[in-house]
Amino acid sequence: MSQPVLQIIVASTRPSRVGAAVGAWVAEAARAHGGFEVDVVDLAEIDLPIFDEPHHPMTGTYVHEHTLRWSARVRHANAFVLVTPEYNNGYPAALKNALDYLSREWWYKAVSFVSYGGVSAGLRAVQQLKQVVGTLRMVPVADAVSIPFVARHIAEDGTFRTGELLDASAKRMFDELRLVGTPLIPLQSGGGAAL
């Protein structure tokens, strides 16, 4: 049996972001875990316009090439980690836009969060995201990674410096995603734009 596909979505698109460095660490940790095929999606590179489809996402009737590509990419994944900062007690608009583009492609897929920020470690953004992903019929798992004072973890060369506590938190998150997400895979076969 092939490995489930874990898609890591880097949510920040700001030029001065640290999200790409955090996302690179998450991807490296996921590969080291060994329980998944890892796919990294950087929303700064995907560059979806503000939702511009004429039909409701529930119909799966997409007319724009960027939406068809996004649909195929998300449909291919079995579970997700959303790597998100906290902006003004919430999460980035680019992430909300990317989630709102699709519907059935998200259904019955486990999801967790790697959040970062200042003293709050991005936890308020995650609380808002849980409402959204639940509405999309995703299944949030209990374990996540929260990174307070993220700037302290960024080396001079821009890479993310980890530590024992963060590494252990990531391993628990991946274990939980695998445990919860694997039984959901048979439910995912009916998802996607083809319905």
N, C-alpha and C positions, 0 to 999 in steps of 0.2 A: 504494500500500500504506500502511495506517495505521501509526503509530508503535507500537512495543511499549510496553506499560504497565509502568512501573517503580513498584513500591510501596515507599515508605519507611516503615518501622515504627519508631516511637519507643517504646522499651521501658520506660523508667522511668515509674513512676506516683507517685513520692514528691511530696508537696506542695512541697518545697524543691528540686526537680530543676532541672538545667540542660538536660536532654534535649530539652525542647521548643524551646529556643533553638538547640541544635545541629541538631535536626531541621529547623528552619526554614531554616538555612543550607544544609543538604544539599539540601533541596527547591529552593531558589533556584538553587544550583549545577547541579542536574540540569536545571532548566528552561533555564538559560543554555547548557548543553551542547547542547541541541536534539535529542538522539537518542531521546527518550522522551516519552510522555505520562506525567505525574507524578501519583501518588495518594499522599497522606500519610495514614497511619493512626497515631493516637495511642492507645496501649493504655489510657491513663488515661480517654479518652473512650469507647472500646469497652466497657470495664468488664465483661469476661467473668468470670462466677463461676468458682470452681475447677471443673475439668472435671466436668460433671454429666450427661453423656449416658449412657443405659443400654446403648448398643451400642458396640462397638469402632469407632473412627474409620475403620478400613479398610473397613467395610461401607458407609459413606456414608449410613447410615440415621440421620438426625438428627430428634429430636423437639422440640427447643427452638428458639424463634424466634431467640434470640441466636446459636445455632450456625448456623442457616440463613443468617442475614445475614452472619456471619463467613465461612462457606463461599463464598458468592457473591462477597464482596469479594476473597478470596484467589484464587479461581478466575479472576477477571477479570485478574489480574496475570500478566505474563510473566517478570518478574525482581524481585529484592528488594534493598534495602539495610536491614540491621538496625542501628539506632542504639542503642548500648547502653553503659551504664556498667559498671563492675566493682564488684560487691558481695562482699566477703570472698572474693576470688579467683575469683568466679563471676559469673554474669549474673542479672538480676532474675527472680524467680519468675513475674511476669506474662508475661514473654516465653516461658518454658518452657510455661506453661499455654496460651498462644495457639498455640504450635507443636503441642502435643499434642492440641488439639481436632480437628485435621484430619489427613488422610493424603494421599490422592491429589491434593488441590488443590495440594500443594507439589511434586509430582513433576516432574522434568526442568526446573526453573526455576533460572536462574543467581542466585546470591546473593553479596553482599559485605557488608562490615561497616564501620561508622564507630564506633569505640570511643573512650571517653574515661575519664579518671580522674586519678590522681596520677602518680607517676613511671613506673608500668607502662603508662599510657595505655590501660588496659582490655584489654591483650593476653591476659591469662589467661582472661578471659571469652570472648574470641573463640576461643581454642583449645578450650574446652569446647563452644562452639556449633558448631564445625566437625564434631565427632562427631555431634551431634544432627541437623544439617541433612543430613549425608551419609546418615544412616539414613532420613531422609525423602526420599531420592533427589533432593535438590537438588544443584546443582553450584556449589560455592564457587569463585570466581575468585581469582587470586593477588593482585590489587591491592586495597588497602583504605586506609582513613584511620585513623590512630591519633593521638589528641590527648592528650599528657601535660599535666599541671598545667592542667586545663581551666578552673579558676577564673580564671586569668590572661587567658583569652579572653572573659570575660563583662564587658560594659560595665556602667556604673552603671544604665542603663535596662533591663538584663536581656538585651540582645541579644548574639549571638555575634560576636566580632571575629575575622575570619579574617586570613590572611596569604598571601604568595606560595607558601610551601611547602605549606600545606594546600590551597590552590586547585589547585595542580599535582597533588597527590595525588588530589584528588577527580576532576579531569579524567581522569587515568589510570584510575581506578576505573570511571568511566562508560564510557570507551572500551572497557575490557575486558568490562564487563557487556554492552555492545552486541555486541561481537565474539563472545563465547562464547554469549551468551543467544539471539541471533537464530536460529542454526541449531537450537536446541532447541525452538523454538515448534511445529513440526509434531508433536513427541512429546507436547505438552501437551494436544492435543485430546481425548485419551481420559481425562484426569483429571477429578476433581470428584465430587461426591456422586451424580451421575446413574448412575454405573457400579454 
